[in-house]
Amino acid sequence: MTKQEAAIISAYTGILIGEFSDMHDYINSLDVFNGITTIGLATHAEQIKQAAKGDFLNIKITDESES
């Protein structure tokens, strides 16, 4: 799993895997959340989930032997 994929999964599920800063940077990269505060993450959790949904669904599942 890449750092970007971990950030996407974290944003979509609300469960942090990987580094908080990677997730925060990813959320800020979404057009609607540039400059979101830590408090804003909880306040806008459902909006973040919806904004990350497309990226979450596009994560490619590969067999470990393909890596």
Contacts in CASP RR format, 6 or more apart in sequence:
PFRMAT RR
TARGET T0000
AUTHOR 0000-0000-0000
METHOD contacts of the structure
MODEL  1
MTKQEAAIISAYTGILIGEFSDMHDYINSLDVFNGITTIGLATHAEQIKQ
AAKGDFLNIKITDESES
1 9 0 8 1.000
3 18 0 8 1.000
3 19 0 8 1.000
3 22 0 8 1.000
4 22 0 8 1.000
4 26 0 8 1.000
5 59 0 8 1.000
6 17 0 8 1.000
6 18 0 8 1.000
6 19 0 8 1.000
6 22 0 8 1.000
6 23 0 8 1.000
7 18 0 8 1.000
7 22 0 8 1.000
7 23 0 8 1.000
7 25 0 8 1.000
7 26 0 8 1.000
8 26 0 8 1.000
8 52 0 8 1.000
8 55 0 8 1.000
8 56 0 8 1.000
8 59 0 8 1.000
9 15 0 8 1.000
9 17 0 8 1.000
9 56 0 8 1.000
9 59 0 8 1.000
10 16 0 8 1.000
10 17 0 8 1.000
10 18 0 8 1.000
10 22 0 8 1.000
10 23 0 8 1.000
10 26 0 8 1.000
11 23 0 8 1.000
11 26 0 8 1.000
11 27 0 8 1.000
11 48 0 8 1.000
11 49 0 8 1.000
11 51 0 8 1.000
11 52 0 8 1.000
11 56 0 8 1.000
12 48 0 8 1.000
12 49 0 8 1.000
12 52 0 8 1.000
12 53 0 8 1.000
12 55 0 8 1.000
12 56 0 8 1.000
13 49 0 8 1.000
14 45 0 8 1.000
14 49 0 8 1.000
16 23 0 8 1.000
24 36 0 8 1.000
24 38 0 8 1.000
24 41 0 8 1.000
26 52 0 8 1.000
27 33 0 8 1.000
27 36 0 8 1.000
27 41 0 8 1.000
27 48 0 8 1.000
27 51 0 8 1.000
27 52 0 8 1.000
28 34 0 8 1.000
28 35 0 8 1.000
28 36 0 8 1.000
30 48 0 8 1.000
30 51 0 8 1.000
30 52 0 8 1.000
31 51 0 8 1.000
32 47 0 8 1.000
32 51 0 8 1.000
33 44 0 8 1.000
33 47 0 8 1.000
33 48 0 8 1.000
33 51 0 8 1.000
36 44 0 8 1.000
41 48 0 8 1.000
END
